[in-house]
Amino acid sequence: MSSRKDKTITRNDLAEAVARASGLPRRDGKEFVEVFFDLITEALMRKEPVLISGFGKFSVVERAPRRARNVRAGHDVMIEARQAIVFRPAVGLVEQLSLEGTGGQQPATIKATA
């Protein structure tokens, strides 16, 4: 994995990191990553929340129908009700990110949505 800030981490990057950290062959790292994401996807399809301790919580929420404005056409449109996946980071993860952004200095206040 690259340390560039603009790099997107892909499933392949994750598979390589799992393989390297565990000493397993790369194909086993890839299988682990695929199974991990499949389990999360299946739980969300059943509308079950997924809590990964220290990382955050994925859950499915119902979005109500709403009226929106089509700016280009200049008229109102209705957006149908739908389901969305939301992620709420764990407080510890938010704190780590806050400390990282301050160069390791403890910030005066830490805001978290967990």
N, C-alpha and C positions, 0 to 999 in steps of 0.2 A: 504494500500500500504506500502511496505517495504521501508526503507531508505537505504538499501544496494545498493552500486553503481553498482553491477553486475546484479541486478534484472531487468528483462524486464517487462515493464508495459503492461498488456494485456487488452483486451476489458472488461473482467470481473472486473479488477482493476478500469478501468475508470467508469464502471457502478456503482460500489460500491461507488466511490468518488462522483459521481453525486448525487446518492441517499442520501449519508450522508450530502453533502453540501446543498441540496435542501429540505431535510426532507421528500422526497418522498419515497415510497416503492422501494425496490431494483429492482423489475421487471420494474418499470417506469424508473428508471435510466438506466437499460439495454435497454429498448425500445428507450430512448433518444439517447444513443450512437449508436445504430443500425441505426436509422433514420439519424443521423448526418453523419455517414460514407456512407450510401446509397446516400444521397444528393451529397456528394463530388464525389462519384464514377459515378453517373449519369451525373453530369456536365462534368467530365473529358471524359466520353464516347462520349459526344457531342463535345468534344475538346474545351470546355469553360474553361477559367482559373478560379481558385477558390482562392479568396483573403480573408484571415482571418486577419483582422486588428490587428496589434500588434504581430502577430505570423508569418505569411509568405504567400507565394503564390505558389499554385500548378498549373502546366500547362503541356500541352502535346506538345512535340517537335518531329519533324521529324528527324530521323537519316538517313543520306545518306548511300547507300551501300559503303562498303570499303573492302580493301584487308587486310587480317591479316595473320600471320604466325603460323602454327601449329608446335610448337616447338618439340613435341614428334615425329610426323611423318616426320618433316623436309620439309614441302612444304607449299606453299601459299594456302589460302582458301578465298573465297568471303563470306562476311557477308552481307546478304540481307538488304535492306532498312527496317526500322521499326519505330514504334512510341515508345517514352519513356515518362515517367512522371518525371518531375523535380520539385524540391522544392527550393525556394529561401527564406531564413529566413528574417523576418523584421529586420530593422536596430536596433530597440529597443531590440529585442530578442538577437541579436548578441552582443549588448552592455552589456546586463545582463549576458550573458555567459562569456564575457571577464572580467567583474568585479568579477564574482564568482571565476574565475580561478586565480585572483590576490588577493584573500582574502579581497575583498572590496575596495582595493586601486585602484584609477583611473590609468589605464595604460597610457603610453606615447602616443601610437597610437592605434586606434581601426579600424580594417579592417572589412568591411562588404560586402557581396554580396547580395544586395537587389535591 
